[in-house]
Amino acid sequence: RDSDDDSYEVLDLTEYARRHHWWNRLFGRNSGPIVEKYSVATQIVMGGVTGWCAGFLFQKVGKLAATAVGGGFLLLQIASHSGYVQVDWKRVEKDVNKAKKQLKKRANKAAPEINTLIEESTEFIKQNIVVSSGFVGGFLLGLAS
């Protein structure tokens, strides 16, 4: 057979996926980055408001989690000293060390996905620097309030 008749075009799907963002597939061609749609002031306000909300919620949830963990540990200590609970601290230490080893193994396996996520996040921030800076400012204000 003649090889000229059997020519095939090779498609690089990874390059295609990079050029066609997911929002273009969902929302159509006119839905590019935020930079193309809104003024700088609008972007800063949108980023600031969403950042403030995220920071405020992060602060409240963080306080609640710290209170729950600290309160639980305090109650465990009181119950232990009162004789209601006997804690095998050697076993707790052994279990914590085993959990640390498992976390290290899983962290080493998850490194490629984390690097990809970091690269995608960095690219998003570069494309939407005004909204991102507004978000960071709002987030810090939300943490402070």
Buried (B, 14 or more C-beta within 10 A) or exposed (E): EEEEEEEEEEEEEEEEEEEEBEEEEEEEEEBEEBEEEBEEEBBBBBBBBBBBBBBBEEBEEEEEEEEEEEEEEEEEEEEEEEEEEEEEEEEEEEEEEEEEEEEEEEEEEEEEEEEEEEEEEEEBBEBBEBBBBBBBBBBEBBBEE
